[in-house]
Amino acid sequence: MNDAVAEGKTMGLVYRLLLRPLLVLQDSERAHTRSVRSLRLLTSNRVTKYLISLVYKTRKTLPVTLFGTEYKHPFGLAAGMDKKGEAINGWDSLGLSFVEIGGVTMLEQTGNPKPRMFRSTSNKALINRMGFNNPGSENMHENLTKHFDKYGKPKIPIWVNLGKSKLTENADAHMDYSTTLGKLWEFTDVFVINVSSPNTPNLRDLQGEEELKKIINSCLEVNESKSMDYQLPPKPILIKIAPDMTFEQLEQIITVAMDSGCAGVVATNTTVSRDFDLVEDAKLGEKGGLSGLPLKTTSTEFIKHIYRFTDGKFPIIGVGGIMDADDAWEKITAGASLIQAYSGFVFEGPSLASSIVRGLDRKLRDSGIKDLEQAVGLIHKESN
Ligand SMILES: Cc1cc2nc3c(=O)[nH]c(=O)nc-3n(C[C@H](O)[C@H](O)[C@H](O)COP(=O)(O)O)c2cc1C
């Protein structure tokens, strides 16, 4: 074990034993805001950025090529953690291979009244009803312009999660999504259409066939025109789905997404269900979307179903309850080409990426598989 790896392990332990108990004492959203802001500050200075990379960044690579881009390993940051795209330098230093910023809506929004984010540590779960608090597409354009001017293009791919402004009626949702896509096109590697957050009234209705087609078509049109303006290839557009539906509904959505020209699917968003084997906790009574460990199995079942339904031909990004390398392996072998986490960072700390990459590397060696791409959907191949 080299020094940096040993240090990474120690930092994970330090986080769990010392920092996490301190963070638990703070209001959940405030602790989150402070953590992202500290990461931004620490990684805007070259020396501290280098030191953070030294401790947290793994040198191991497990390359995955998807949408024509090589990802150094499959693990990225899920949407919602960096809603303003304020710590872009930091995520690379923590060893992530890509980051999904946002959700960004066309209009600036403050979101729902606080408190709106709750932690159930005994269940390794979060409940949130943020309601797309974000700077809006115009301000986001400005933030990213400043960032790119100062630091250049980020080292890791930047994905943008597209939400719908609360003020925009569902009938005009297509215009809201595609306006944001157009505004942020030049900075973005991949767009994710989010029609699955449970905290914007009626947003999930947009997962219906007609509504979804309209949104995807409108985004594809703007994508095509920006691609011509910049003389660059169009960006991959993915769809992010909720876990609260039947497999029949899921198949309908996947069919629409594939037929309309989406490049893949992110499975899944948070769940409104509380029908899990949970340790009793008053926080679980809060309204909102549940994420973290209790969501893990449902999200993996969705991934398995999509992989089987599409014969592994529609790229899946797996998210929901990934806390360690075993969970990551479960998602990949179920059919996910790339994976993401949000809650895992809250409960396991900033060394999550390096410990997952190290663990995946070990799993590959133990199973005698040469590269990670061969592990994608492995359970389906083994059962044939
Ligand atoms: C506080 C919070 C805010 C979130 N905001 C967004 C968002 O804006 N857009 C989105 O698509 N997903 C959002 N998510 C969902 C996550 O991206 C992810 O799909 C979900 O939390 C499951 O992953 P996890 O179990 O690793 O947290 C949010 C999650 C949390 C906890």
The ligand as an SDF file (V2000), in Angstrom:
LIG
                    3D

 31 33  0  0  0  0  0  0  0  0999 V2000
  -30.3810   17.2280   -1.6340 C   0  0  0  0  0  0  0  0  0  0  0  0
  -30.5190   16.5370   -2.9490 C   0  0  0  0  0  0  0  0  0  0  0  0
  -30.7450   17.2920   -4.0930 C   0  0  0  0  0  0  0  0  0  0  0  0
  -30.8870   16.6620   -5.3330 C   0  0  0  0  0  0  0  0  0  0  0  0
  -31.0900   17.4200   -6.4460 N   0  0  0  0  0  0  0  0  0  0  0  0
  -31.2130   16.8130   -7.6580 C   0  0  0  0  0  0  0  0  0  0  0  0
  -31.4040   17.5780   -8.8380 C   0  0  0  0  0  0  0  0  0  0  0  0
  -31.4070   18.8100   -8.8220 O   0  0  0  0  0  0  0  0  0  0  0  0
  -31.5820   16.9150  -10.0130 N   0  0  0  0  0  0  0  0  0  0  0  0
  -31.5770   15.5340  -10.0740 C   0  0  0  0  0  0  0  0  0  0  0  0
  -31.7390   14.9600  -11.1560 O   0  0  0  0  0  0  0  0  0  0  0  0
  -31.3640   14.8000   -8.9760 N   0  0  0  0  0  0  0  0  0  0  0  0
  -31.1820   15.3820   -7.7780 C   0  0  0  0  0  0  0  0  0  0  0  0
  -30.9760   14.6200   -6.6610 N   0  0  0  0  0  0  0  0  0  0  0  0
  -30.9790   13.1430   -6.7870 C   0  0  0  0  0  0  0  0  0  0  0  0
  -29.5700   12.5470   -6.8950 C   0  0  0  0  0  0  0  0  0  0  0  0
  -28.9080   13.0210   -8.0430 O   0  0  0  0  0  0  0  0  0  0  0  0
  -29.6350   11.0090   -6.9510 C   0  0  0  0  0  0  0  0  0  0  0  0
  -30.3400   10.6220   -8.1120 O   0  0  0  0  0  0  0  0  0  0  0  0
  -30.3200   10.4170   -5.7360 C   0  0  0  0  0  0  0  0  0  0  0  0
  -29.9750   11.1200   -4.5790 O   0  0  0  0  0  0  0  0  0  0  0  0
  -29.9540    8.9460   -5.5430 C   0  0  0  0  0  0  0  0  0  0  0  0
  -28.5670    8.7980   -5.3710 O   0  0  0  0  0  0  0  0  0  0  0  0
  -27.8750    8.6240   -3.9090 P   0  0  0  0  0  0  0  0  0  0  0  0
  -28.5880    7.5100   -3.2190 O   0  0  0  0  0  0  0  0  0  0  0  0
  -26.4440    8.3390   -4.2130 O   0  0  0  0  0  0  0  0  0  0  0  0
  -28.0490    9.9200   -3.1950 O   0  0  0  0  0  0  0  0  0  0  0  0
  -30.8090   15.2330   -5.4150 C   0  0  0  0  0  0  0  0  0  0  0  0
  -30.5660   14.4850   -4.2610 C   0  0  0  0  0  0  0  0  0  0  0  0
  -30.4170   15.1090   -3.0350 C   0  0  0  0  0  0  0  0  0  0  0  0
  -30.1630   14.2620   -1.8160 C   0  0  0  0  0  0  0  0  0  0  0  0
  1  2  1  0
  2  3  1  0
  2 30  2  0
  3  4  2  0
  4  5  1  0
  4 28  1  0
  5  6  2  0
  6  7  1  0
  6 13  1  0
  7  8  2  0
  7  9  1  0
  9 10  1  0
 10 11  2  0
 10 12  1  0
 12 13  2  0
 13 14  1  0
 14 15  1  0
 14 28  1  0
 15 16  1  0
 16 17  1  0
 16 18  1  0
 18 19  1  0
 18 20  1  0
 20 21  1  0
 20 22  1  0
 22 23  1  0
 23 24  1  0
 24 25  2  0
 24 26  1  0
 24 27  1  0
 28 29  2  0
 29 30  1  0
 30 31  1  0
M  END
$$$$
